[in-house]
């Protein structure tokens, strides 16, 4: 690790330790390790996850810590590289001797990092990785507050049962990434279930530059709806290209991207009507300890960072909170032993947690089996929850208004 990065990590750790001293100067802290992308292709996304943990840390320490002990977080920047991320997890465990781990961002990164956590029998909870492959390895120590990638997008297809006329055809495209292509497979599964004919399903490189040519091919198929396996930059580039080639299907939905505030900030009015998969919105009637309600978490996040959180940030904080609740129930004190972490893994598997993020119930494979997929739509410059219908705060706007008809 270079000197600059070392200095950044040390500064972060010192700041976290200083914050912890406010809780109790004579109480040893819970040392929590996190490897996440702060630079590289997922740098912006990783920064959001980091912020969610910092807010959780602040709230916990302000209220007296966990079982009277403050929380100290050590962050390492894995530069969006899975091998680097795995090395940092081992460093956190072996050299830094952390008590706990929390997950970073991205299925490919978390896939590598969770393998190391499993080796050392450390529970690792992620709120920003959901590839189905994460849950097929027989691991006992990996947990996710998100559902599986193929399930996350269910709402983005099921919602079309509520529109008239119901779409008959779809094109599915997605980047060649562990998460995004599994999201495409989920889109296909639910299109088949809903009787929507998929006329084209195609993968493209994550580093693709020429979105116009790809979308001209999609436009030629003339599907009713376009479904995209995406990250933020993929979603941004797709909408910009759609406008440039004047392509307006009846609806476009993304697996991830539009829920990140930067999407609406960058696209402004061009973001209107866009649909996205989600697992949380601040209007949902969820409540629990530390953050109280979904709305209060949203407000606290805005007060600290001057932006509203998306569902990945809520899911990440929710995972930290679930681990905290399990530790409190077990009455543990730091430093934690291997036996303590074994008990913690058992508690995470056997307990249902009610939180501001909703119900968290880790199934046998580690995925959150209690959380229903949500679909949101950009309306009037804001994300509105449009599905499931019984918790929606807005009606679905359909069809997508053609570019030439917009002001």
ABEGO torsion letter per residue (X at the ends): XBAAAAAAAAAAAAAAAAAAAAABAABBBBBBBBBBBABEAAAAAAAAAAAAAAAAAAAAAAAGEBGGBBBBBBBBBAGGBAAAAAAAAAAAAAAAGBABBBBBBEAAAAAAAAAAAAAAGBBBBBAABABAAAAAAGBAABBBABBBAAAAAAAAAAAAAABOBBBABBBBBBBBBAAAAAAAAAAAAAAAAAGBBBABBBBBBAABABAAAAAAAAAAAGBABBBBBBBAAAAAAAAAAAAAAGBBBABBBBABGAABAAAAAAAEAAABGBBBBBABBAABBBBBBGAEBAAAAAAAAAAAAGBBBBAAAAAAAAAAAAAAAAAAAAGBBOBBBAAAAAAAAAAAAABBBBBAAEBBBBBAAGBBAABBBBBBBBBGGBBBBAOBAAABABBBBOBBBBAAABX
